[in-house]
């Protein structure tokens, strides 16, 4: 594959990841505005049945990445 094809594939994967995590990001963002820590948000995501893209448990780093990806300046 050419560099352009690999870059296009990576961009497409990122776009789908952002799209798939929109409900998670909205809920996590609402919890953050209430003053919860990233770790506490991860616990709430687990408690309310939200799944990571790979089906594993949530952690603070994943929550931060989901929130960062949803920001309009990226």
PDB file of N, CA, C and O in Angstrom:
ATOM      1  N   UNK A   1       0.833  -1.185   0.000  1.00  0.00           N
ATOM      2  CA  UNK A   1       0.000   0.000   0.000  1.00  0.00           C
ATOM      3  C   UNK A   1       0.878   1.249   0.000  1.00  0.00           C
ATOM      4  O   UNK A   1       2.000   1.247   0.506  1.00  0.00           O
ATOM      5  N   UNK A   2       0.343   2.287  -0.569  1.00  0.00           N
ATOM      6  CA  UNK A   2       1.079   3.544  -0.591  1.00  0.00           C
ATOM      7  C   UNK A   2       0.876   4.286   0.721  1.00  0.00           C
ATOM      8  O   UNK A   2      -0.029   3.973   1.495  1.00  0.00           O
ATOM      9  N   UNK A   3       1.713   5.253   0.953  1.00  0.00           N
ATOM     10  CA  UNK A   3       1.604   6.085   2.149  1.00  0.00           C
ATOM     11  C   UNK A   3       0.236   6.770   2.209  1.00  0.00           C
ATOM     12  O   UNK A   3      -0.368   6.871   3.277  1.00  0.00           O
ATOM     13  N   UNK A   4      -0.237   7.230   1.073  1.00  0.00           N
ATOM     14  CA  UNK A   4      -1.539   7.915   1.027  1.00  0.00           C
ATOM     15  C   UNK A   4      -2.675   6.981   1.445  1.00  0.00           C
ATOM     16  O   UNK A   4      -3.593   7.396   2.153  1.00  0.00           O
ATOM     17  N   UNK A   5      -2.612   5.727   1.010  1.00  0.00           N
ATOM     18  CA  UNK A   5      -3.642   4.758   1.386  1.00  0.00           C
ATOM     19  C   UNK A   5      -3.608   4.467   2.888  1.00  0.00           C
ATOM     20  O   UNK A   5      -4.654   4.369   3.529  1.00  0.00           O
ATOM     21  N   UNK A   6      -2.410   4.331   3.440  1.00  0.00           N
ATOM     22  CA  UNK A   6      -2.298   4.082   4.878  1.00  0.00           C
ATOM     23  C   UNK A   6      -2.806   5.272   5.676  1.00  0.00           C
ATOM     24  O   UNK A   6      -3.485   5.100   6.688  1.00  0.00           O
ATOM     25  N   UNK A   7      -2.482   6.473   5.227  1.00  0.00           N
ATOM     26  CA  UNK A   7      -2.958   7.675   5.923  1.00  0.00           C
ATOM     27  C   UNK A   7      -4.477   7.797   5.832  1.00  0.00           C
ATOM     28  O   UNK A   7      -5.132   8.175   6.804  1.00  0.00           O
ATOM     29  N   UNK A   8      -5.028   7.482   4.680  1.00  0.00           N
ATOM     30  CA  UNK A   8      -6.486   7.540   4.512  1.00  0.00           C
ATOM     31  C   UNK A   8      -7.164   6.516   5.409  1.00  0.00           C
ATOM     32  O   UNK A   8      -8.202   6.800   6.006  1.00  0.00           O
ATOM     33  N   UNK A   9      -6.581   5.323   5.505  1.00  0.00           N
ATOM     34  CA  UNK A   9      -7.140   4.298   6.386  1.00  0.00           C
ATOM     35  C   UNK A   9      -7.089   4.706   7.836  1.00  0.00           C
ATOM     36  O   UNK A   9      -8.045   4.483   8.579  1.00  0.00           O
ATOM     37  N   UNK A  10      -5.976   5.307   8.255  1.00  0.00           N
ATOM     38  CA  UNK A  10      -5.848   5.773   9.637  1.00  0.00           C
ATOM     39  C   UNK A  10      -6.854   6.876   9.932  1.00  0.00           C
ATOM     40  O   UNK A  10      -7.459   6.896  11.003  1.00  0.00           O
ATOM     41  N   UNK A  11      -7.034   7.788   8.992  1.00  0.00           N
ATOM     42  CA  UNK A  11      -8.000   8.877   9.179  1.00  0.00           C
ATOM     43  C   UNK A  11      -9.423   8.328   9.280  1.00  0.00           C
ATOM     44  O   UNK A  11     -10.224   8.808  10.083  1.00  0.00           O
ATOM     45  N   UNK A  12      -9.730   7.327   8.467  1.00  0.00           N
ATOM     46  CA  UNK A  12     -11.051   6.716   8.509  1.00  0.00           C
ATOM     47  C   UNK A  12     -11.293   6.008   9.838  1.00  0.00           C
ATOM     48  O   UNK A  12     -12.376   6.116  10.413  1.00  0.00           O
ATOM     49  N   UNK A  13     -10.297   5.292  10.321  1.00  0.00           N
ATOM     50  CA  UNK A  13     -10.425   4.600  11.609  1.00  0.00           C
ATOM     51  C   UNK A  13     -10.641   5.592  12.739  1.00  0.00           C
ATOM     52  O   UNK A  13     -11.462   5.360  13.626  1.00  0.00           O
ATOM     53  N   UNK A  14      -9.908   6.692  12.710  1.00  0.00           N
ATOM     54  CA  UNK A  14     -10.056   7.719  13.751  1.00  0.00           C
ATOM     55  C   UNK A  14     -11.459   8.328  13.694  1.00  0.00           C
ATOM     56  O   UNK A  14     -12.085   8.549  14.731  1.00  0.00           O
ATOM     57  N   UNK A  15     -11.943   8.595  12.494  1.00  0.00           N
ATOM     58  CA  UNK A  15     -13.280   9.181  12.344  1.00  0.00           C
ATOM     59  C   UNK A  15     -14.353   8.250  12.906  1.00  0.00           C
ATOM     60  O   UNK A  15     -15.276   8.705  13.582  1.00  0.00           O
ATOM     61  N   UNK A  16     -14.236   6.958  12.631  1.00  0.00           N
ATOM     62  CA  UNK A  16     -15.212   5.991  13.164  1.00  0.00           C
ATOM     63  C   UNK A  16     -15.115   5.898  14.679  1.00  0.00           C
ATOM     64  O   UNK A  16     -16.136   5.780  15.358  1.00  0.00           O
ATOM     65  N   UNK A  17     -13.900   5.948  15.218  1.00  0.00           N
ATOM     66  CA  UNK A  17     -13.721   5.891  16.672  1.00  0.00           C
ATOM     67  C   UNK A  17     -14.394   7.087  17.334  1.00  0.00           C
ATOM     68  O   UNK A  17     -15.069   6.945  18.354  1.00  0.00           O
ATOM     69  N   UNK A  18     -14.205   8.257  16.752  1.00  0.00           N
ATOM     70  CA  UNK A  18     -14.837   9.463  17.297  1.00  0.00           C
ATOM     71  C   UNK A  18     -16.357   9.339  17.219  1.00  0.00           C
ATOM     72  O   UNK A  18     -17.059   9.655  18.179  1.00  0.00           O
ATOM     73  N   UNK A  19     -16.858   8.881  16.083  1.00  0.00           N
ATOM     74  CA  UNK A  19     -18.306   8.713  15.903  1.00  0.00           C
ATOM     75  C   UNK A  19     -18.876   7.716  16.904  1.00  0.00           C
ATOM     76  O   UNK A  19     -19.905   7.980  17.526  1.00  0.00           O
ATOM     77  N   UNK A  20     -18.219   6.584  17.062  1.00  0.00           N
ATOM     78  CA  UNK A  20     -18.706   5.532  17.960  1.00  0.00           C
ATOM     79  C   UNK A  20     -18.735   5.984  19.419  1.00  0.00           C
ATOM     80  O   UNK A  20     -19.573   5.524  20.195  1.00  0.00           O
ATOM     81  N   UNK A  21     -17.841   6.863  19.787  1.00  0.00           N
ATOM     82  CA  UNK A  21     -17.720   7.269  21.185  1.00  0.00           C
ATOM     83  C   UNK A  21     -18.480   8.559  21.516  1.00  0.00           C
ATOM     84  O   UNK A  21     -18.343   9.078  22.623  1.00  0.00           O
ATOM     85  N   UNK A  22     -19.265   9.078  20.593  1.00  0.00           N
ATOM     86  CA  UNK A  22     -20.031  10.309  20.845  1.00  0.00           C
ATOM     87  C   UNK A  22     -20.925  10.208  22.085  1.00  0.00           C
ATOM     88  O   UNK A  22     -20.894  11.116  22.916  1.00  0.00           O
ATOM     89  N   UNK A  23     -21.718   9.144  22.245  1.00  0.00           N
ATOM     90  CA  UNK A  23     -22.553   9.050  23.450  1.00  0.00           C
ATOM     91  C   UNK A  23     -21.720   8.966  24.731  1.00  0.00           C
ATOM     92  O   UNK A  23     -22.086   9.546  25.754  1.00  0.00           O
ATOM     93  N   UNK A  24     -20.612   8.249  24.671  1.00  0.00           N
ATOM     94  CA  UNK A  24     -19.724   8.126  25.829  1.00  0.00           C
ATOM     95  C   UNK A  24     -19.142   9.491  26.167  1.00  0.00           C
ATOM     96  O   UNK A  24     -19.117   9.894  27.329  1.00  0.00           O
ATOM     97  N   UNK A  25     -18.673  10.201  25.141  1.00  0.00           N
ATOM     98  CA  UNK A  25     -18.065  11.509  25.371  1.00  0.00           C
ATOM     99  C   UNK A  25     -19.075  12.498  25.947  1.00  0.00           C
ATOM    100  O   UNK A  25     -18.735  13.293  26.824  1.00  0.00           O
ATOM    101  N   UNK A  26     -20.296  12.453  25.466  1.00  0.00           N
ATOM    102  CA  UNK A  26     -21.320  13.356  25.990  1.00  0.00           C
ATOM    103  C   UNK A  26     -21.592  13.074  27.467  1.00  0.00           C
ATOM    104  O   UNK A  26     -21.674  14.000  28.273  1.00  0.00           O
ATOM    105  N   UNK A  27     -21.730  11.805  27.815  1.00  0.00           N
ATOM    106  CA  UNK A  27     -21.984  11.433  29.206  1.00  0.00           C
ATOM    107  C   UNK A  27     -20.782  11.765  30.080  1.00  0.00           C
ATOM    108  O   UNK A  27     -20.928  12.323  31.168  1.00  0.00           O
ATOM    109  N   UNK A  28     -19.596  11.417  29.597  1.00  0.00           N
ATOM    110  CA  UNK A  28     -18.376  11.692  30.366  1.00  0.00           C
ATOM    111  C   UNK A  28     -18.178  13.198  30.542  1.00  0.00           C
ATOM    112  O   UNK A  28     -17.786  13.658  31.614  1.00  0.00           O
ATOM    113  N   UNK A  29     -18.447  13.950  29.498  1.00  0.00           N
ATOM    114  CA  UNK A  29     -18.323  15.410  29.594  1.00  0.00           C
ATOM    115  C   UNK A  29     -19.284  15.987  30.621  1.00  0.00           C
ATOM    116  O   UNK A  29     -18.927  16.892  31.374  1.00  0.00           O
ATOM    117  N   UNK A  30     -20.495  15.466  30.649  1.00  0.00           N
ATOM    118  CA  UNK A  30     -21.471  15.934  31.636  1.00  0.00           C
ATOM    119  C   UNK A  30     -21.001  15.615  33.055  1.00  0.00           C
ATOM    120  O   UNK A  30     -21.157  16.430  33.964  1.00  0.00           O
ATOM    121  N   UNK A  31     -20.430  14.435  33.237  1.00  0.00           N
ATOM    122  CA  UNK A  31     -19.919  14.069  34.560  1.00  0.00           C
ATOM    123  C   UNK A  31     -18.739  14.943  34.958  1.00  0.00           C
ATOM    124  O   UNK A  31     -18.604  15.314  36.124  1.00  0.00           O
ATOM    125  N   UNK A  32     -17.887  15.272  33.998  1.00  0.00           N
ATOM    126  CA  UNK A  32     -16.739  16.135  34.292  1.00  0.00           C
ATOM    127  C   UNK A  32     -17.199  17.531  34.693  1.00  0.00           C
ATOM    128  O   UNK A  32     -16.605  18.144  35.580  1.00  0.00           O
ATOM    129  N   UNK A  33     -18.256  18.046  34.048  1.00  0.00           N
ATOM    130  CA  UNK A  33     -18.744  19.377  34.412  1.00  0.00           C
ATOM    131  C   UNK A  33     -19.351  19.380  35.814  1.00  0.00           C
ATOM    132  O   UNK A  33     -19.479  20.435  36.436  1.00  0.00           O
ATOM    133  N   UNK A  34     -19.721  18.210  36.305  1.00  0.00           N
ATOM    134  CA  UNK A  34     -20.218  18.094  37.673  1.00  0.00           C
ATOM    135  C   UNK A  34     -19.081  17.991  38.674  1.00  0.00           C
ATOM    136  O   UNK A  34     -19.318  17.937  39.881  1.00  0.00           O
ATOM    137  N   UNK A  35     -17.842  17.964  38.180  1.00  0.00           N
ATOM    138  CA  UNK A  35     -16.685  17.946  39.064  1.00  0.00           C
ATOM    139  C   UNK A  35     -16.078  16.586  39.338  1.00  0.00           C
ATOM    140  O   UNK A  35     -15.188  16.472  40.180  1.00  0.00           O
ATOM    141  N   UNK A  36     -16.536  15.550  38.648  1.00  0.00           N
ATOM    142  CA  UNK A  36     -15.970  14.218  38.860  1.00  0.00           C
ATOM    143  C   UNK A  36     -14.586  14.120  38.235  1.00  0.00           C
ATOM    144  O   UNK A  36     -14.319  14.720  37.193  1.00  0.00           O
ATOM    145  N   UNK A  37     -13.719  13.365  38.876  1.00  0.00           N
ATOM    146  CA  UNK A  37     -12.382  13.110  38.339  1.00  0.00           C
ATOM    147  C   UNK A  37     -12.487  12.152  37.163  1.00  0.00           C
ATOM    148  O   UNK A  37     -13.521  11.519  36.950  1.00  0.00           O
ATOM    149  N   UNK A  38     -11.409  12.055  36.407  1.00  0.00           N
ATOM    150  CA  UNK A  38     -11.397  11.110  35.282  1.00  0.00           C
ATOM    151  C   UNK A  38     -11.608   9.684  35.769  1.00  0.00           C
ATOM    152  O   UNK A  38     -12.307   8.900  35.126  1.00  0.00           O
ATOM    153  N   UNK A  39     -11.008   9.349  36.897  1.00  0.00           N
ATOM    154  CA  UNK A  39     -11.173   8.002  37.457  1.00  0.00           C
ATOM    155  C   UNK A  39     -12.626   7.761  37.864  1.00  0.00           C
ATOM    156  O   UNK A  39     -13.168   6.682  37.621  1.00  0.00           O
ATOM    157  N   UNK A  40     -13.254   8.757  38.479  1.00  0.00           N
ATOM    158  CA  UNK A  40     -14.653   8.615  38.883  1.00  0.00           C
ATOM    159  C   UNK A  40     -15.566   8.491  37.661  1.00  0.00           C
ATOM    160  O   UNK A  40     -16.549   7.749  37.684  1.00  0.00           O
ATOM    161  N   UNK A  41     -15.235   9.220  36.601  1.00  0.00           N
ATOM    162  CA  UNK A  41     -16.011   9.104  35.358  1.00  0.00           C
ATOM    163  C   UNK A  41     -15.885   7.689  34.802  1.00  0.00           C
ATOM    164  O   UNK A  41     -16.872   7.110  34.348  1.00  0.00           O
ATOM    165  N   UNK A  42     -14.672   7.128  34.834  1.00  0.00           N
ATOM    166  CA  UNK A  42     -14.470   5.756  34.361  1.00  0.00           C
ATOM    167  C   UNK A  42     -15.332   4.778  35.150  1.00  0.00           C
ATOM    168  O   UNK A  42     -15.922   3.863  34.576  1.00  0.00           O
ATOM    169  N   UNK A  43     -15.405   4.967  36.446  1.00  0.00           N
ATOM    170  CA  UNK A  43     -16.233   4.099  37.288  1.00  0.00           C
ATOM    171  C   UNK A  43     -17.704   4.228  36.893  1.00  0.00           C
ATOM    172  O   UNK A  43     -18.417   3.227  36.811  1.00  0.00           O
ATOM    173  N   UNK A  44     -18.154   5.445  36.651  1.00  0.00           N
ATOM    174  CA  UNK A  44     -19.550   5.656  36.263  1.00  0.00           C
ATOM    175  C   UNK A  44     -19.852   5.046  34.893  1.00  0.00           C
ATOM    176  O   UNK A  44     -20.927   4.483  34.688  1.00  0.00           O
ATOM    177  N   UNK A  45     -18.906   5.157  33.956  1.00  0.00           N
ATOM    178  CA  UNK A  45     -19.110   4.539  32.642  1.00  0.00           C
ATOM    179  C   UNK A  45     -19.281   3.027  32.784  1.00  0.00           C
ATOM    180  O   UNK A  45     -20.155   2.429  32.157  1.00  0.00           O
ATOM    181  N   UNK A  46     -18.438   2.423  33.611  1.00  0.00           N
ATOM    182  CA  UNK A  46     -18.554   0.984  33.869  1.00  0.00           C
ATOM    183  C   UNK A  46     -19.904   0.657  34.501  1.00  0.00           C
ATOM    184  O   UNK A  46     -20.579  -0.287  34.090  1.00  0.00           O
ATOM    185  N   UNK A  47     -20.292   1.448  35.507  1.00  0.00           N
ATOM    186  CA  UNK A  47     -21.528   1.185  36.235  1.00  0.00           C
ATOM    187  C   UNK A  47     -22.770   1.306  35.351  1.00  0.00           C
ATOM    188  O   UNK A  47     -23.773   0.630  35.582  1.00  0.00           O
ATOM    189  N   UNK A  48     -22.696   2.168  34.342  1.00  0.00           N
ATOM    190  CA  UNK A  48     -23.853   2.380  33.479  1.00  0.00           C
ATOM    191  C   UNK A  48     -23.782   1.598  32.170  1.00  0.00           C
ATOM    192  O   UNK A  48     -24.559   1.846  31.248  1.00  0.00           O
ATOM    193  N   UNK A  49     -22.858   0.664  32.098  1.00  0.00           N
ATOM    194  CA  UNK A  49     -22.841  -0.266  30.975  1.00  0.00           C
ATOM    195  C   UNK A  49     -22.192   0.221  29.693  1.00  0.00           C
ATOM    196  O   UNK A  49     -22.328  -0.427  28.655  1.00  0.00           O
ATOM    197  N   UNK A  50     -21.494   1.338  29.734  1.00  0.00           N
ATOM    198  CA  UNK A  50     -20.801   1.798  28.535  1.00  0.00           C
ATOM    199  C   UNK A  50     -19.597   0.902  28.284  1.00  0.00           C
ATOM    200  O   UNK A  50     -18.892   0.531  29.221  1.00  0.00           O
ATOM    201  N   UNK A  51     -19.364   0.560  27.047  1.00  0.00           N
ATOM    202  CA  UNK A  51     -18.271  -0.329  26.673  1.00  0.00           C
ATOM    203  C   UNK A  51     -17.169   0.450  25.960  1.00  0.00           C
ATOM    204  O   UNK A  51     -17.437   1.404  25.230  1.00  0.00           O
ATOM    205  N   UNK A  52     -15.922   0.025  26.185  1.00  0.00           N
ATOM    206  CA  UNK A  52     -14.826   0.562  25.388  1.00  0.00           C
ATOM    207  C   UNK A  52     -14.922  -0.053  24.006  1.00  0.00           C
ATOM    208  O   UNK A  52     -15.675  -1.005  23.800  1.00  0.00           O
ATOM    209  N   UNK A  53     -14.172   0.478  23.065  1.00  0.00           N
ATOM    210  CA  UNK A  53     -14.224  -0.070  21.695  1.00  0.00           C
ATOM    211  C   UNK A  53     -13.793  -1.527  21.651  1.00  0.00           C
ATOM    212  O   UNK A  53     -14.257  -2.292  20.805  1.00  0.00           O
ATOM    213  N   UNK A  54     -12.907  -1.911  22.561  1.00  0.00           N
ATOM    214  CA  UNK A  54     -12.446  -3.305  22.582  1.00  0.00           C
ATOM    215  C   UNK A  54     -13.142  -4.131  23.652  1.00  0.00           C
ATOM    216  O   UNK A  54     -12.815  -5.304  23.834  1.00  0.00           O
ATOM    217  N   UNK A  55     -14.093  -3.543  24.359  1.00  0.00           N
ATOM    218  CA  UNK A  55     -14.871  -4.283  25.347  1.00  0.00           C
ATOM    219  C   UNK A  55     -14.236  -4.420  26.715  1.00  0.00           C
ATOM    220  O   UNK A  55     -14.756  -5.131  27.575  1.00  0.00           O
ATOM    221  N   UNK A  56     -13.116  -3.747  26.927  1.00  0.00           N
ATOM    222  CA  UNK A  56     -12.428  -3.833  28.217  1.00  0.00           C
ATOM    223  C   UNK A  56     -12.955  -2.827  29.224  1.00  0.00           C
ATOM    224  O   UNK A  56     -13.874  -2.062  28.932  1.00  0.00           O
ATOM    225  N   UNK A  57     -12.367  -2.835  30.412  1.00  0.00           N
ATOM    226  CA  UNK A  57     -12.793  -1.885  31.444  1.00  0.00           C
ATOM    227  C   UNK A  57     -12.287  -0.472  31.153  1.00  0.00           C
ATOM    228  O   UNK A  57     -11.241  -0.294  30.529  1.00  0.00           O
ATOM    229  N   UNK A  58     -13.031   0.515  31.607  1.00  0.00           N
ATOM    230  CA  UNK A  58     -12.643   1.908  31.444  1.00  0.00           C
ATOM    231  C   UNK A  58     -11.593   2.292  32.473  1.00  0.00           C
ATOM    232  O   UNK A  58     -11.581   1.780  33.592  1.00  0.00           O
ATOM    233  N   UNK A  59     -10.711   3.203  32.075  1.00  0.00           N
ATOM    234  CA  UNK A  59      -9.776   3.791  33.023  1.00  0.00           C
ATOM    235  C   UNK A  59      -9.665   5.281  32.729  1.00  0.00           C
ATOM    236  O   UNK A  59     -10.188   5.765  31.726  1.00  0.00           O
ATOM    237  N   UNK A  60      -8.984   6.000  33.605  1.00  0.00           N
ATOM    238  CA  UNK A  60      -8.908   7.457  33.498  1.00  0.00           C
ATOM    239  C   UNK A  60      -8.262   7.911  32.182  1.00  0.00           C
ATOM    240  O   UNK A  60      -8.703   8.894  31.587  1.00  0.00           O
ATOM    241  N   UNK A  61      -7.236   7.212  31.731  1.00  0.00           N
ATOM    242  CA  UNK A  61      -6.556   7.597  30.496  1.00  0.00           C
ATOM    243  C   UNK A  61      -7.498   7.478  29.303  1.00  0.00           C
ATOM    244  O   UNK A  61      -7.515   8.351  28.436  1.00  0.00           O
ATOM    245  N   UNK A  62      -8.274   6.412  29.254  1.00  0.00           N
ATOM    246  CA  UNK A  62      -9.222   6.242  28.156  1.00  0.00           C
ATOM    247  C   UNK A  62     -10.278   7.339  28.168  1.00  0.00           C
ATOM    248  O   UNK A  62     -10.651   7.858  27.115  1.00  0.00           O
ATOM    249  N   UNK A  63     -10.755   7.691  29.347  1.00  0.00           N
ATOM    250  CA  UNK A  63     -11.754   8.756  29.454  1.00  0.00           C
ATOM    251  C   UNK A  63     -11.168  10.061  28.920  1.00  0.00           C
ATOM    252  O   UNK A  63     -11.824  10.765  28.152  1.00  0.00           O
ATOM    253  N   UNK A  64      -9.952  10.385  29.316  1.00  0.00           N
ATOM    254  CA  UNK A  64      -9.311  11.613  28.848  1.00  0.00           C
ATOM    255  C   UNK A  64      -9.176  11.603  27.336  1.00  0.00           C
ATOM    256  O   UNK A  64      -9.456  12.610  26.686  1.00  0.00           O
ATOM    257  N   UNK A  65      -8.756  10.494  26.770  1.00  0.00           N
ATOM    258  CA  UNK A  65      -8.591  10.411  25.315  1.00  0.00           C
ATOM    259  C   UNK A  65      -9.913  10.581  24.573  1.00  0.00           C
ATOM    260  O   UNK A  65      -9.970  11.255  23.545  1.00  0.00           O
ATOM    261  N   UNK A  66     -10.974   9.970  25.095  1.00  0.00           N
ATOM    262  CA  UNK A  66     -12.293  10.125  24.469  1.00  0.00           C
ATOM    263  C   UNK A  66     -12.720  11.584  24.514  1.00  0.00           C
ATOM    264  O   UNK A  66     -13.207  12.123  23.521  1.00  0.00           O
ATOM    265  N   UNK A  67     -12.540  12.218  25.652  1.00  0.00           N
ATOM    266  CA  UNK A  67     -12.918  13.627  25.782  1.00  0.00           C
ATOM    267  C   UNK A  67     -12.061  14.513  24.889  1.00  0.00           C
ATOM    268  O   UNK A  67     -12.580  15.439  24.265  1.00  0.00           O
ATOM    269  N   UNK A  68     -10.771  14.252  24.814  1.00  0.00           N
ATOM    270  CA  UNK A  68      -9.875  15.052  23.976  1.00  0.00           C
ATOM    271  C   UNK A  68     -10.224  14.914  22.497  1.00  0.00           C
ATOM    272  O   UNK A  68     -10.157  15.889  21.749  1.00  0.00           O
ATOM    273  N   UNK A  69     -10.590  13.722  22.079  1.00  0.00           N
ATOM    274  CA  UNK A  69     -10.917  13.497  20.670  1.00  0.00           C
ATOM    275  C   UNK A  69     -12.209  14.201  20.256  1.00  0.00           C
ATOM    276  O   UNK A  69     -12.401  14.515  19.081  1.00  0.00           O
ATOM    277  N   UNK A  70     -13.067  14.442  21.197  1.00  0.00           N
ATOM    278  CA  UNK A  70     -14.346  15.074  20.875  1.00  0.00           C
ATOM    279  C   UNK A  70     -14.251  16.588  20.831  1.00  0.00           C
ATOM    280  O   UNK A  70     -15.204  17.251  20.423  1.00  0.00           O
ATOM    281  N   UNK A  71     -13.121  17.147  21.242  1.00  0.00           N
ATOM    282  CA  UNK A  71     -13.012  18.613  21.240  1.00  0.00           C
ATOM    283  C   UNK A  71     -12.979  19.123  19.811  1.00  0.00           C
ATOM    284  O   UNK A  71     -12.401  18.475  18.939  1.00  0.00           O
ATOM    285  N   UNK A  72     -13.593  20.278  19.554  1.00  0.00           N
ATOM    286  CA  UNK A  72     -13.744  20.767  18.186  1.00  0.00           C
ATOM    287  C   UNK A  72     -12.440  21.221  17.535  1.00  0.00           C
ATOM    288  O   UNK A  72     -12.399  21.369  16.314  1.00  0.00           O
ATOM    289  N   UNK A  73     -11.375  21.447  18.302  1.00  0.00           N
ATOM    290  CA  UNK A  73     -10.138  21.940  17.704  1.00  0.00           C
ATOM    291  C   UNK A  73      -9.243  20.842  17.166  1.00  0.00           C
ATOM    292  O   UNK A  73      -8.168  21.134  16.640  1.00  0.00           O
ATOM    293  N   UNK A  74      -9.660  19.566  17.282  1.00  0.00           N
ATOM    294  CA  UNK A  74      -8.845  18.469  16.768  1.00  0.00           C
ATOM    295  C   UNK A  74      -9.267  18.083  15.367  1.00  0.00           C
ATOM    296  O   UNK A  74      -8.685  17.172  14.776  1.00  0.00           O
TER     297      UNK A  74
END
